[in-house]
Amino acid sequence: MGSVFINILKFLPIAAASGFILLLPDDASAIQLHLTSEGIITHQMGHLFFLVSMVALIFTLSGKGLDKHKGWRLIQYSAFFFILWNLDAVLGHFLDNQIHAVEIKNISITTMQMEVYNNSPVLYRIYYALKLDHLLAVPAMILFYMGLSRLVREQRNNPVKKESF
């Protein structure tokens, strides 16, 4: 498991530099809101369940030694990015739908206005960064696909012979 985090740490400087550039917001055009409290509570529970499941997956793969195989290792990296994505989404939903520190107003079909508590520029930038969650979800999905593809390819190349009874 230590090798997973060491490999991920190699990408942190690039991610940090990219994140710094992306924290210079202009417009936010793709935001989805959950309007009722029942909807957001259920939605948040889904994120937390998914997050715990990905943590369990990482530990299971490490515990069984499956992370030594490239396909499973890619799936483990995917799980790490899904954990980050879920943390990001939970915090973003908490700010806008639960404590209402951020309010999104629809100005027109193509324009939205973001208002933050006390016009805090720090909160504005944090919320904007949280709404860039696709920068975590897309790599997670790509890594998951690559891991599954690798496992399928290995299985096709080395089929397990079935025993006859």
C-alpha positions as CSV (number, residue, x, y, z in Angstrom):
1,M,0.0,0.0,0.0
2,G,2.9,2.3,0.7
3,S,3.9,2.1,-3.0
4,V,0.5,3.4,-4.0
5,F,0.9,6.6,-2.0
6,I,4.5,7.1,-3.1
7,N,3.4,6.9,-6.8
8,I,0.6,9.3,-6.1
9,L,2.9,11.7,-4.4
10,K,5.0,11.9,-7.6
11,F,2.0,13.6,-9.3
12,L,1.3,16.1,-6.5
13,P,3.5,18.9,-7.7
14,I,1.9,18.8,-11.1
15,A,-1.6,18.7,-9.5
16,A,-0.7,21.6,-7.2
17,A,0.6,23.8,-10.1
18,S,-2.5,22.9,-12.2
19,G,-4.8,23.6,-9.2
20,F,-3.2,27.0,-8.6
21,I,-3.8,28.0,-12.2
22,L,-7.4,26.7,-12.1
23,L,-8.1,28.7,-8.9
24,L,-8.3,31.9,-10.9
25,P,-12.1,31.7,-11.7
26,D,-14.1,33.6,-14.2
27,D,-17.5,31.9,-14.7
28,A,-19.0,28.7,-13.3
29,S,-21.4,27.3,-15.9
30,A,-22.0,23.7,-14.9
31,I,-23.5,23.5,-11.4
32,Q,-26.2,21.1,-10.2
33,L,-28.2,21.9,-7.1
34,H,-30.1,19.6,-4.7
35,L,-33.1,21.7,-3.7
36,T,-34.8,19.7,-0.8
37,S,-33.2,18.6,2.4
38,E,-34.2,14.9,1.9
39,G,-32.5,14.9,-1.5
40,I,-29.2,16.3,-0.3
41,I,-29.1,14.1,2.9
42,T,-29.6,11.0,0.8
43,H,-27.1,12.2,-1.8
44,Q,-24.5,12.9,0.9
45,M,-25.1,9.5,2.4
46,G,-24.4,8.0,-1.0
47,H,-21.1,9.9,-1.3
48,L,-20.1,8.7,2.2
49,F,-21.0,5.1,1.4
50,F,-19.0,5.3,-1.9
51,L,-16.0,6.8,0.0
52,V,-16.0,4.1,2.7
53,S,-16.3,1.4,-0.1
54,M,-13.3,2.8,-1.9
55,V,-11.2,2.8,1.3
56,A,-12.3,-0.8,1.9
57,L,-11.3,-1.7,-1.6
58,I,-7.8,-0.2,-1.2
59,F,-7.2,-2.1,2.0
60,T,-8.6,-5.3,0.6
61,L,-6.4,-5.1,-2.5
62,S,-3.4,-4.4,-0.4
63,G,-4.2,-7.0,2.2
64,K,-4.6,-9.8,-0.3
65,G,-1.4,-8.7,-2.2
66,L,-3.4,-8.0,-5.4
67,D,-1.8,-4.6,-5.8
68,K,1.3,-6.3,-7.1
69,H,-0.6,-6.9,-10.4
70,K,-0.8,-3.8,-12.6
71,G,-4.5,-4.1,-13.4
72,W,-5.4,-4.2,-9.7
73,R,-2.9,-1.4,-8.9
74,L,-4.6,0.8,-11.5
75,I,-8.0,0.1,-9.8
76,Q,-6.4,0.9,-6.5
77,Y,-5.2,4.3,-7.9
78,S,-8.8,4.8,-9.2
79,A,-10.2,4.1,-5.7
80,F,-7.9,6.8,-4.3
81,F,-9.1,9.4,-6.8
82,F,-12.7,8.4,-6.1
83,I,-12.0,9.0,-2.4
84,L,-10.7,12.4,-3.1
85,W,-13.7,13.1,-5.4
86,N,-16.2,12.0,-2.7
87,L,-14.5,14.2,-0.1
88,D,-14.6,17.1,-2.5
89,A,-18.3,16.6,-3.4
90,V,-19.3,16.2,0.3
91,L,-17.7,19.4,1.2
92,G,-19.1,21.3,-1.8
93,H,-22.6,20.0,-1.1
94,F,-22.2,20.9,2.6
95,L,-21.3,24.5,1.7
96,D,-24.1,25.1,-0.7
97,N,-27.0,22.9,0.3
98,Q,-26.6,22.3,4.0
99,I,-25.1,25.4,5.7
100,H,-25.9,27.7,2.8
101,A,-22.6,29.5,2.9
102,V,-22.7,29.7,-0.9
103,E,-25.8,30.5,-2.9
104,I,-26.1,30.0,-6.6
105,K,-28.6,32.2,-8.5
106,N,-29.8,31.5,-12.0
107,I,-29.6,34.8,-13.9
108,S,-30.5,33.3,-17.3
109,I,-30.3,30.0,-19.1
110,T,-26.5,30.5,-19.7
111,T,-25.6,32.6,-16.6
112,M,-25.4,31.9,-12.9
113,Q,-24.2,34.1,-10.1
114,M,-22.4,32.8,-7.0
115,E,-22.8,34.6,-3.7
116,V,-20.7,33.6,-0.7
117,Y,-21.1,34.3,3.0
118,N,-19.7,37.8,3.9
119,N,-18.4,38.1,0.3
120,S,-15.4,36.1,1.4
121,P,-12.9,35.8,-1.5
122,V,-11.3,32.8,0.2
123,L,-14.6,30.9,0.5
124,Y,-15.4,31.9,-3.1
125,R,-12.1,30.3,-4.4
126,I,-12.5,27.2,-2.2
127,Y,-16.0,26.7,-3.5
128,Y,-14.9,27.3,-7.1
129,A,-12.1,24.7,-6.6
130,L,-14.6,22.2,-5.1
131,K,-16.8,22.5,-8.2
132,L,-13.8,21.4,-10.4
133,D,-14.5,17.9,-9.0
134,H,-14.4,16.5,-12.5
135,L,-10.6,16.9,-12.4
136,L,-10.7,14.0,-9.8
137,A,-13.7,12.0,-11.2
138,V,-12.5,11.7,-14.8
139,P,-9.0,10.4,-13.9
140,A,-10.6,8.0,-11.4
141,M,-12.9,6.6,-14.2
142,I,-10.0,6.4,-16.7
143,L,-7.8,4.5,-14.2
144,F,-10.7,2.2,-13.4
145,Y,-11.2,1.5,-17.1
146,M,-7.5,0.9,-17.7
147,G,-7.3,-1.5,-14.7
148,L,-10.3,-3.5,-15.8
149,S,-9.0,-3.6,-19.4
150,R,-5.7,-4.8,-18.2
151,L,-7.3,-7.6,-16.1
152,V,-9.5,-8.7,-19.0
153,R,-6.4,-8.7,-21.4
154,E,-4.4,-10.8,-18.9
155,Q,-7.3,-13.2,-18.5
156,R,-7.7,-13.7,-22.2
157,N,-3.9,-14.3,-22.6
158,N,-3.8,-16.8,-19.7
159,P,-7.2,-18.5,-19.4
160,V,-7.8,-20.6,-16.4
161,K,-8.5,-24.3,-17.4
162,K,-11.7,-25.6,-15.9
163,E,-11.6,-28.9,-14.2
164,S,-14.0,-31.5,-15.3
165,F,-15.8,-33.6,-12.6
